[in-house]
Amino acid sequence: MKTTIKRKGKVIGFVIIERIGKPKHGLMELKRIEVKKRYRRQGMATRLIKIALRKIKFRKLFLTTHISNKAALKLYNKCGFHIEAYLPGHYYEGETEILLSMFREDENGTA
């Protein structure tokens, strides 16, 4: 699922979220989020994530990012993601990835 955000009719950012496994499992991954440079630090990425969250049904949504990507970590924390694991050398030697996730509660209050 791809969600975009536009200004003056032009796409200035997008987020891609993919289902992992069977729909009944409710597992999804935030694969990519991007906002054009001149529109960064204006809340566009936060808006994109919030719009996407309203469109999808999930039990667990997860993503990975570099530990050195402080802006991304701040964004994901603000949007409700929590650190689940540290993955040293997962993609690149000498670089630690962080696995972040969020759970959506159902109407019974369980994740």
N, C-alpha and C positions, 0 to 999 in steps of 0.2 A: 504494500500500500504506500503510495507516494502522496504527500501533502505538500502543497506549495503556498507561498505567500507572495502577493504581487503589490507593486507600487506603480501607478500610472500605466497599468496594463502589462507590465513586464515582470517576469518572475525574478524575485530578489533572494529567494531562499527556498529550501525544500528539506523534507525529512522523509526517509525511507524506513519503513518498519515491515519486517517479514515474519510470517508464521513459521514456527519450527515444529515439525511433527504434525500430529493429527489435531484438527480443530478442537476436539473434546478435551485435549490437554491444556489448552489455553496458554501455550508458551509462545512468546513473540520476542524478536530481537530488533532493537533499534540499530540499523546497519549504518546509517549515515545521516548527518545533518550538516547543512551548509547554508551560510548567509553571505551574500556579496559583501566584500570588505567595507564599503562605505556605509553599509546599513548595520554593521556590528555595534554592539554595546548600546542598542536602542530597544532591547526587549524582543526583537524579532524571533530569536531562537526559542525563547520561552513561549511566545505565542504559538509558534509552529508545534512545539511539543504538546501544549495544551489543546490545540485544535485536533491534532492526531489522536490524543488520548480519548477525546469525545467520540471519535469515529470508530475506534476498534474495541473489540471485546477480548479481554485477556485475563488470565489468572496471574501470570508472571510476565513482566517485560524486563529484558536485560540488555546490557551493552558492555563494551570494553572501550577503554581509552588509556592513553599513556599517563603515567603518574606525573609526568612533567607538564601536562596540559592543564594548567591551573584554571584557565578560563572555562574549559569544558567541565571540570570537576565542580566548579562553583555553580554553573548552569544546572547540571544534573542534580546536585544537592538541593538547589532551589526548587526544582520540579518534583522532588519527592523520591529520588533514587537514593539507595543506601549501599555502602560498600559491602560486597559479599566476599571478595577474595582478592589477594594480590598474586599476580602471575609473573614472577621474574623471568626475563628472557623469553617470554611467550612468543612474541613476534620478532623482536630484535635483541641480539646479544647486548647486555648491559642496560636494557630499558625494561622497566617493570610496567606491566599493564595492570589496570584495576578493573575488576568485574563489578559492575553496579547493577542493582535490580530494584524493582518495585513490585508489590503485589496489589491487586485490586480486590477489595472485599466484595463478597456477594451480598445479597439482601439479608442473609442470615448473620452477617458480621464475621464470616470466616473467609480466609484467603483461599 
